Amino acid sequence: MSYPPQIESLCSVLQELPGIIKVDASHTPLHDIKVKDMSLVPYGDLPHAAIRRTDGGLAAEALGQLFITFSPTLESWRTLEFLSWQVRDWSRSGHNVQIRTRGLPPMVGETIQLGSSLRVVIEFFVAGLDSDPQRLLREMDQFATDLGRSLRLYGLDWHGSSVKKREKSA
């Protein structure tokens, strides 16, 4: 799937992190989402509690979602910890962003999904798109920039079995 350049950039930064297998993105306008519709299958991947708290989507609001698939490794666990910190820090600075997990039913018919459907979802809630339609893309682009900056600032390498400070290049 082809994404706008800002989303491609964010997906590229994420896919360079240890343990990340795949990153998918989606965009959902929330302004017409009603709480009574939340139990319907097309709305299954939306953040139900957040939408219920506002009694549906806000006017001119959209949700940008990143679905991240991890390998079952220690490196993935550390990447998840780093991303969780980055999202927490960003949220504390005033951005409407959150991170959560998503799993599918353990079985569908005879197909076992347990152990293969877990994804981590980073979600960006952005309102005011009626006056600034590019705001969601800029928000996600800024997250990519800040994530890259954090990775350089801390200079940690968690490939393998330990976490080490990278040596500074001359």
Wavefront OBJ file of the C-alpha trace (Angstrom):
o trace
v 0.000 0.000 0.000
v 1.201 3.487 -0.807
v 1.046 6.128 1.935
v 1.630 9.888 1.887
v 5.353 10.751 2.286
v 4.904 11.782 5.947
v 3.454 8.354 6.815
v 6.079 6.532 4.740
v 8.750 8.406 6.703
v 7.248 7.403 10.057
v 6.844 3.773 8.967
v 10.494 3.726 7.815
v 11.751 5.020 11.176
v 9.686 2.395 12.993
v 10.731 -0.480 10.728
v 14.388 0.229 11.475
v 13.827 -0.532 15.163
v 14.866 -3.970 16.444
v 12.113 -6.571 16.445
v 9.581 -4.755 14.281
v 8.377 -6.982 11.460
v 5.734 -4.809 9.847
v 4.043 -1.412 10.150
v 0.673 -0.591 8.612
v -1.143 2.722 8.786
v -4.764 3.744 8.620
v -6.815 6.908 8.768
v -10.401 7.154 10.019
v -12.514 10.321 10.058
v -14.198 10.303 13.475
v -16.732 13.114 13.135
v -19.535 10.746 12.017
v -18.708 7.879 14.401
v -21.562 7.197 16.839
v -21.195 5.262 20.088
v -24.108 2.983 19.130
v -22.073 1.803 16.104
v -18.971 0.808 18.065
v -19.996 -2.869 18.313
v -20.089 -3.224 14.512
v -17.229 -5.141 12.867
v -15.872 -2.206 10.777
v -15.217 -0.287 13.990
v -13.422 -3.119 15.788
v -9.953 -1.553 15.615
v -11.027 1.861 16.874
v -10.188 2.978 20.435
v -13.639 2.370 21.904
v -13.086 3.858 25.364
v -11.687 7.113 23.982
v -14.560 7.492 21.541
v -17.167 6.651 24.198
v -15.662 9.287 26.504
v -16.454 11.988 23.940
v -19.801 10.372 23.015
v -18.556 9.796 19.474
v -16.046 11.508 17.272
v -15.485 15.245 17.586
v -16.254 17.692 14.787
v -13.549 17.703 12.088
v -11.567 15.008 13.950
v -9.614 12.121 12.460
v -7.673 9.220 13.887
v -4.327 8.179 12.453
v -3.313 4.658 13.472
v -0.066 2.725 13.145
v -0.403 -1.052 13.534
v 2.944 -2.539 14.517
v 3.760 -6.240 14.314
v 6.636 -7.407 16.500
v 8.738 -10.540 16.457
v 8.550 -12.535 19.722
v 12.000 -11.451 20.931
v 13.673 -9.548 23.745
v 14.615 -6.859 21.202
v 10.919 -6.332 20.467
v 10.165 -5.948 24.159
v 12.800 -3.221 24.414
v 11.504 -1.492 21.285
v 8.002 -1.551 22.747
v 9.340 -0.028 25.972
v 11.134 2.736 24.043
v 8.043 3.487 21.925
v 5.808 3.460 25.002
v 8.071 6.046 26.627
v 8.110 8.175 23.452
v 4.295 8.140 23.200
v 3.947 8.888 26.925
v 6.357 11.798 26.633
v 4.594 13.144 23.569
v 1.193 12.877 25.245
v 2.504 14.662 28.338
v 3.654 17.514 26.088
v 0.113 18.119 24.843
v -0.336 15.809 21.857
v -3.423 13.589 21.688
v -1.598 10.325 21.142
v -1.809 6.937 22.836
v -0.396 3.429 22.527
v -2.388 0.260 23.109
v -2.498 -3.376 22.088
v -4.993 -5.075 19.809
v -5.757 -8.779 19.679
v -8.333 -10.679 17.661
v -10.648 -13.438 18.969
v -8.679 -16.589 19.900
v -10.521 -18.604 17.232
v -12.664 -17.868 14.195
v -14.435 -21.025 13.105
v -11.703 -23.674 13.138
v -8.886 -21.168 12.655
v -6.774 -20.492 15.743
v -5.660 -16.855 15.889
v -4.293 -16.845 19.445
v -0.576 -16.168 19.267
v -0.655 -14.577 15.830
v -2.919 -11.518 15.963
v -1.320 -9.263 18.591
v -0.467 -5.781 17.324
v 0.618 -2.603 19.035
v -1.315 0.456 17.892
v -0.089 4.038 18.130
v -3.019 6.408 17.684
v -3.061 10.108 16.871
v -6.311 11.992 17.524
v -6.367 15.249 15.562
v -9.253 17.726 15.469
v -9.566 20.989 13.576
v -9.151 19.371 10.181
v -11.882 21.590 8.749
v -9.546 24.582 8.966
v -6.275 22.657 8.497
v -6.706 19.415 6.478
v -2.964 18.571 6.600
v -2.705 18.702 10.391
v -2.860 14.922 10.923
v -0.044 14.331 8.431
v 2.089 17.036 10.051
v 1.447 15.571 13.516
v 2.592 12.114 12.428
v 5.568 13.590 10.568
v 6.592 15.496 13.706
v 6.340 12.271 15.734
v 8.717 10.593 13.243
v 11.152 13.507 13.576
v 10.988 13.448 17.378
v 11.361 9.659 17.502
v 14.470 9.872 15.304
v 15.819 12.674 17.487
v 15.264 10.582 20.648
v 17.005 7.589 19.111
v 20.032 9.753 18.261
v 20.009 11.572 21.622
v 20.075 8.419 23.732
v 22.255 6.504 21.257
v 21.235 3.100 22.567
v 21.650 -0.174 20.719
v 19.466 -3.016 21.915
v 20.156 -5.495 19.128
v 21.044 -8.834 20.675
v 20.924 -9.728 24.338
v 21.984 -6.452 25.962
v 21.451 -2.710 25.799
v 24.583 -0.707 25.056
v 25.422 2.918 24.463
v 26.604 3.333 20.861
v 30.105 4.603 20.425
v 30.203 8.108 19.067
v 31.620 8.337 15.576
v 34.524 10.702 15.015
l 1 2 3 4 5 6 7 8 9 10 11 12 13 14 15 16 17 18 19 20 21 22 23 24 25 26 27 28 29 30 31 32 33 34 35 36 37 38 39 40 41 42 43 44 45 46 47 48 49 50 51 52 53 54 55 56 57 58 59 60 61 62 63 64 65 66 67 68 69 70 71 72 73 74 75 76 77 78 79 80 81 82 83 84 85 86 87 88 89 90 91 92 93 94 95 96 97 98 99 100 101 102 103 104 105 106 107 108 109 110 111 112 113 114 115 116 117 118 119 120 121 122 123 124 125 126 127 128 129 130 131 132 133 134 135 136 137 138 139 140 141 142 143 144 145 146 147 148 149 150 151 152 153 154 155 156 157 158 159 160 161 162 163 164 165 166 167 168 169 170
